């Protein structure tokens, strides 16, 4: 099992200084986290004033947690660039958002694709951990039509 705990940093101060903006931040946080939980077969088992708790029992748990982290960090980068929480401004900035650090290293949105370019690895599972055999570096998502039989 893998557990996911989220928390909006410094939320008490943010609620006090800008309650309308903080409400929008929390709505976006909850949308990102709920989507990740649903897509990866997790179960939400708790919510708090500014965070969520989920559990994953499937193989995709690690992907869900690291993907959620990247999504929240990329969204934050887009909000900072946009200088507001206006949805259209944030979406425009998100199209080319980047983060310098995160699980597996830096990540960036591929403009016009709504996909993330990030490091990929070839690894082997050994005794409950992964041994990285090769770091493939940043890989572009390759969009193509799926052949139908």
C-alpha positions in Angstrom: 0.0 0.0 0.0 1.0 3.6 -0.6 -0.4 6.5 1.2 -0.7 10.1 -0.2 -1.0 13.0 2.2 -1.3 16.6 0.8 -1.3 19.9 2.6 -1.4 23.5 1.3 1.7 25.1 2.8 1.2 28.1 5.0 -2.5 28.0 4.6 -3.5 29.8 7.9 -1.6 32.9 6.8 -3.0 32.6 3.2 -6.6 32.3 4.5 -6.1 35.4 6.6 -4.5 37.5 3.9 -6.5 36.4 0.8 -9.5 34.2 1.6 -11.0 34.5 -1.9 -7.7 33.5 -3.6 -7.2 30.7 -1.0 -10.6 29.3 -1.8 -9.6 29.1 -5.5 -6.2 27.5 -4.6 -7.9 24.9 -2.5 -10.5 24.1 -5.2 -7.7 23.6 -7.8 -5.7 21.5 -5.3 -8.7 19.3 -4.6 -9.5 18.9 -8.3 -5.9 17.8 -9.1 -5.7 15.4 -6.2 -9.1 13.8 -6.7 -8.4 13.3 -10.4 -5.1 11.6 -9.6 -6.7 9.4 -7.0 -9.5 8.3 -9.4 -7.2 7.7 -12.4 -4.8 5.5 -10.4 -7.4 3.4 -8.5 -6.9 5.0 -5.1 -9.3 5.6 -2.3 -9.8 8.9 -0.6 -10.1 8.3 3.1 -9.9 11.8 4.6 -10.0 15.5 3.9 -9.0 18.3 6.2 -9.2 22.1 6.0 -6.4 22.2 3.4 -5.4 18.7 2.6 -6.4 15.2 1.5 -5.5 11.6 2.4 -5.6 8.7 0.1 -4.4 5.1 -0.1 -3.4 3.1 -3.2 -3.1 -0.7 -3.2 -2.3 -1.0 -6.9 1.1 -1.0 -8.8 0.3 2.5 -10.0 0.5 4.0 -6.5 3.9 5.5 -7.0 2.9 7.0 -10.3 -0.2 8.5 -8.7 1.8 10.2 -5.9 4.6 11.5 -8.0 2.2 12.6 -10.8 0.1 14.5 -8.3 3.2 16.2 -6.9 4.3 17.3 -10.4 0.8 18.4 -11.3 0.5 20.6 -8.2 4.0 22.1 -8.7 3.4 22.8 -12.4 0.0 24.4 -11.6 1.8 26.6 -8.9 4.4 27.7 -11.5 1.6 28.6 -13.9 -0.2 30.7 -11.2 3.0 32.5 -10.4 3.7 33.3 -14.0 0.1 34.4 -14.6 0.2 36.6 -11.6 -3.4 35.7 -10.8 -5.8 32.8 -10.3 -7.8 33.7 -13.5 -8.5 30.4 -15.1 -7.7 31.4 -18.7 -4.4 33.1 -17.6 -3.3 30.0 -15.6 -4.2 27.7 -18.5 -2.1 29.8 -20.9 0.9 29.8 -18.5 0.5 26.0 -17.8 1.0 25.3 -21.5 4.7 25.9 -21.1 5.2 25.6 -17.3 8.4 24.0 -15.9 9.6 22.8 -12.5 13.3 22.5 -11.7 13.0 19.7 -9.1 10.6 16.9 -8.3 10.3 13.2 -8.2 12.7 11.9 -10.9 14.1 15.4 -11.6 12.8 18.4 -13.6 9.7 18.4 -15.7 8.1 20.7 -18.2 4.9 20.9 -20.2 5.2 20.3 -23.9 3.5 23.3 -25.5 0.3 22.6 -27.3 0.1 19.0 -26.1 -1.0 19.1 -22.5 1.6 16.4 -21.8 4.7 16.5 -19.6 8.3 16.0 -20.7 10.3 14.3 -17.9 13.1 12.0 -17.1 12.5 8.3 -17.8 14.5 5.4 -16.3 15.0 1.7 -16.9 15.0 0.0 -13.6 14.9 -3.5 -12.0 13.0 -4.3 -8.8 15.3 -5.8 -6.2 14.2 -6.6 -2.7 11.4 -4.1 -2.6 13.4 -1.2 -4.1 14.2 -0.2 -7.6 17.8 -0.2 -9.0 18.2 2.2 -11.8 19.9 0.5 -14.7 19.8 3.4 -17.1 18.8 7.1 -17.0 17.2 7.9 -20.4 17.0 11.6 -19.6 14.1 13.9 -20.7 11.7 12.0 -23.0 9.1 13.8 -25.1 5.7 12.1 -25.1 5.1 10.8 -28.6 1.5 11.3 -29.6 0.4 9.0 -32.4 -2.8 7.3 -33.6 -3.4 3.8 -32.2 -3.9 1.3 -35.0 -7.3 -0.5 -34.7 -7.6 -4.1 -35.7 
